Amino acid sequence: MTFTTHSTTSKDGTKIGYRQIGNGQGLIICHGGGRISQNYESLAIALSDSFKVYIPDRRGRGLSEAEGENYDIHKATEDLIAVIQTTSADFIFGHSAGAMIALETMLTHPVKRLAVYELPISINHSFPLTWLTGFQIAIQKGKRKKAMAISLKGLNIVEGIGKMPVWVINLLLNVLSLFERKKDKGTRMVDLIPTLTADIKMIAELDSTIEQYQQINIPVSLMAGSKSPKYFHHGLQILNKNLKQSDIIIFDNLDHNSPEGKNIQIVEQLKKYFASSFPKAAANVLD
């Protein structure tokens, strides 16, 4: 079974491309920040025996057209709505910034069920953004690897990296880039890092707006890894209190980037969740 590529048009005329694989009810995977649809191909393949899986590229990435001016959360949700309408998908799984966009979309264009993994909820500036100024300066100067190092240190998503000096992280990225030399232009981490700017601005824009999600009437499964930064867990706990139908799943030994692969724990939980219903429940930890 192979991927096919397709496209739709957002409200403002921007082309939004997506990859498709599998059969069954439609499931959209919304990719995270600094990522592209290809990063989730292994996950999509693992789900394709149960779902027709669609992985859209967000603006400025892969199969989709450039972000353009004034790209914000409203245009991001319009792009996702275009994919929902074109595919008639029933379910959505969102990761990180993609999860944030998916949740926001449910306010105006809900699907039957939503699952999100470590979306960046910020309450009274609880999500770390103090590194943003240095990141933007590095981007403006064309120093993409330095910008990436600043973001990795600031977010501390990789365990222990927040304690490293930026120059050490930069050296590690230089080594990592050697393994990405054969990748197509536009798919490497250094190519995608500028797209993180818009995602971070969306997080800041949505700070402390969590009460609006009380309007969402569909089931929402809130997922995280036990090895991820605690600010993700804190955001999920607050969000869980503001949703009508939700639960929290904490996967043991998984981290923020775990959905970017054929992770059997996430695959099995998604298949189970999209095939059943659940009442509002306490947090669960899955081995």
C-alpha positions in Angstrom: 0.0 0.0 0.0 1.4 3.4 -1.0 0.6 7.0 -0.4 -1.2 9.1 -2.9 -1.1 12.9 -3.0 -4.0 15.3 -3.3 -4.9 18.9 -2.6 -7.7 21.2 -1.6 -8.1 24.9 -1.5 -8.5 27.0 1.7 -10.9 29.8 2.1 -8.4 32.4 0.9 -7.4 30.4 -2.2 -4.2 28.8 -0.8 -3.5 25.3 -1.9 -3.3 22.7 0.9 -1.8 19.4 -0.1 -2.1 16.1 1.7 -1.0 12.5 1.6 -3.5 9.7 1.8 -3.3 6.0 2.6 -5.6 3.2 3.8 -9.3 2.3 3.9 -12.1 2.8 6.3 -13.4 5.9 8.2 -11.4 9.0 7.5 -8.7 10.1 10.0 -6.7 13.3 9.6 -3.2 13.6 11.2 -2.3 17.2 12.0 1.5 17.5 12.2 3.5 19.3 14.8 5.6 22.4 14.7 8.8 22.3 12.6 7.5 19.1 11.0 6.1 18.0 7.7 3.6 15.2 6.6 6.5 12.8 5.9 7.4 12.7 9.6 4.1 10.9 10.3 4.1 8.3 7.4 5.1 5.5 9.8 2.2 6.3 12.1 -0.2 6.6 9.1 0.9 3.3 7.7 0.3 1.6 11.1 -3.2 3.1 11.2 -4.0 2.4 7.6 -5.5 -1.1 8.1 -8.3 0.5 10.1 -8.7 4.0 8.7 -8.3 6.1 5.5 -5.5 8.3 6.8 -4.9 11.9 5.5 -1.8 13.9 6.5 -2.0 17.5 5.3 1.0 19.7 5.0 0.4 23.0 6.8 1.2 26.2 4.9 4.8 26.8 4.1 5.6 23.0 4.0 5.7 20.2 1.6 2.7 19.9 -0.7 1.1 23.1 0.4 1.7 26.7 -0.7 3.6 29.4 1.3 2.3 30.8 4.5 2.0 34.3 3.0 1.2 37.4 5.0 -0.8 37.3 8.2 -0.8 33.5 8.7 -2.4 33.0 12.0 -4.6 30.6 14.0 -7.7 31.7 12.0 -6.1 30.8 8.6 -4.7 27.6 10.1 -8.2 26.5 11.1 -9.5 27.5 7.7 -6.9 25.2 6.1 -7.9 22.3 8.3 -11.6 22.9 7.6 -10.9 22.7 3.9 -9.3 19.3 4.4 -12.2 18.1 6.6 -14.7 19.2 4.0 -12.8 17.6 1.1 -12.2 14.3 2.8 -15.3 14.0 5.0 -13.1 12.6 7.7 -14.7 11.6 11.0 -11.7 11.7 13.2 -8.6 13.9 13.8 -5.3 13.2 15.7 -3.2 16.3 16.3 0.3 16.5 17.6 1.7 19.5 19.4 1.0 22.7 17.4 -1.2 20.6 15.0 -3.2 19.5 18.1 -3.7 23.2 19.1 -5.0 24.0 15.6 -7.3 20.9 15.6 -8.8 21.8 19.0 -9.4 25.4 17.9 -11.1 24.1 14.7 -13.6 22.0 16.8 -15.2 25.3 17.9 -16.6 26.0 14.5 -16.3 22.8 12.5 -16.3 19.7 14.8 -15.7 16.1 13.6 -17.0 13.1 15.5 -13.9 12.6 17.7 -10.6 14.3 18.4 -7.4 13.0 19.9 -4.5 15.3 20.8 -1.0 14.6 21.9 0.8 17.3 24.0 -0.9 20.4 22.6 0.8 23.6 23.8 -1.8 25.0 26.2 -0.7 28.2 27.9 -2.3 29.6 31.0 -1.0 32.9 32.3 2.1 32.4 30.2 2.8 28.9 31.6 4.2 27.8 28.2 7.9 28.8 28.0 8.3 31.5 25.4 11.1 33.7 26.8 13.5 32.3 24.2 11.3 33.7 21.3 13.2 37.0 20.9 16.6 35.3 20.5 15.0 32.8 18.1 13.6 35.5 15.9 16.9 37.4 15.8 18.7 34.2 14.7 16.1 33.6 12.0 16.4 37.2 10.7 20.2 36.8 10.4 19.8 33.5 8.5 21.3 31.4 11.4 18.8 28.6 11.3 20.8 26.0 13.2 21.3 28.6 16.0 17.6 29.3 16.0 16.9 25.6 16.3 19.3 25.3 19.2 17.7 28.2 21.0 14.2 26.7 20.6 15.4 23.2 21.7 16.9 24.7 24.8 14.0 27.0 25.6 11.3 24.3 25.2 13.5 21.5 26.8 11.5 18.9 24.9 14.5 16.6 24.6 15.3 15.4 28.1 18.3 17.2 29.5 18.9 19.5 26.6 17.6 22.6 28.5 20.7 22.5 30.7 23.1 22.6 27.7 24.7 25.8 26.4 23.3 26.9 23.0 26.7 26.4 21.4 26.9 22.7 22.5 23.4 22.1 21.1 24.5 23.8 17.9 27.4 21.3 17.6 25.0 18.4 18.1 22.8 19.8 15.3 25.8 20.0 13.0 26.4 16.3 13.5 22.7 15.5 13.1 22.6 17.5 9.8 25.0 15.1 8.3 22.4 12.4 8.5 19.9 14.6 6.7 22.0 15.5 3.7 20.2 13.0 1.5 16.8 14.4 2.3 14.9 16.5 -0.2 15.2 20.3 0.2 12.3 21.5 2.3 12.0 18.4 4.5 15.1 18.8 6.7 14.8 20.2 10.1 16.9 23.3 9.2 14.5 24.0 6.3 11.4 23.8 8.5 12.6 25.7 11.5 11.4 29.2 10.2 7.8 27.8 10.2 8.0 27.5 14.0 7.7 31.3 14.3 4.0 31.3 13.3 3.2 28.4 15.6 4.8 30.1 18.6 2.8 33.3 17.9 -0.4 31.2 17.8 0.4 29.8 21.2 0.9 33.3 22.6 -2.3 34.5 20.9 -4.3 31.8 22.6 -2.8 32.2 26.0 -5.5 32.0 28.8 -8.4 31.5 26.3 -9.0 28.0 27.6 -12.6 28.6 28.8 -13.8 28.9 25.2 -13.3 25.1 24.8 -16.2 24.5 27.1 -18.3 25.0 23.9 -16.9 21.8 22.4 -19.4 19.0 22.5 -17.5 16.1 21.0 -15.3 13.6 22.8 -11.6 14.6 23.1 -8.8 12.3 24.2 -5.9 14.2 25.8 -2.6 12.3 25.4 1.0 12.9 26.7 4.2 11.0 27.4 5.5 10.5 30.9 9.0 11.7 29.8 7.8 15.0 28.4 8.1 18.4 30.1 5.5 18.9 32.9 4.1 22.1 31.3 2.4 19.9 28.8 0.8 17.8 31.6 -0.3 20.9 33.4 -2.0 22.2 30.3 -3.8 19.0 29.7 -5.1 18.9 33.3 -6.5 22.4 33.0 -8.0 21.6 29.5 -9.6 18.5 30.9 -11.5 20.6 33.4 -12.9 22.8 30.6 -14.1 20.0 28.2 -17.4 18.3 28.5 -16.3 14.9 27.3 -12.6 14.1 27.8 -10.0 11.8 29.4 -6.3 12.0 29.9 -3.9 9.2 28.8 -0.2 9.4 30.0 1.9 6.9 28.1 4.8 5.5 30.2 8.3 6.2 28.8 7.1 8.2 25.8 8.2 11.7 25.0 7.0 14.7 23.0 8.2 13.3 19.7 6.9 9.8 20.1 4.0 10.2 17.6 6.6 10.6 14.8 6.9 6.9 14.2 5.2 3.6 14.3 4.6 3.8 18.0 2.5 0.8 19.0 1.2 2.3 22.2 -0.2 5.3 20.4 -1.5 3.3 17.5 -3.4 0.8 19.7 -4.9 3.6 21.8 -6.1 5.6 18.8 -7.7 2.5 17.2 -9.4 1.7 20.5 -10.5 5.3 21.1 -11.9 6.0 17.7 -13.9 2.7 17.8 -15.6 3.3 21.2 -17.1 5.9 23.5 -16.0 6.9 27.0 -17.3 8.9 29.9 -15.2 11.7 31.5 -12.6 9.9 33.4 -9.5 10.4 35.6 -6.0 10.2 34.1 -4.7 6.8 33.0 -1.1 5.7 32.6 -0.4 3.2 29.9 2.6 1.0 29.8 
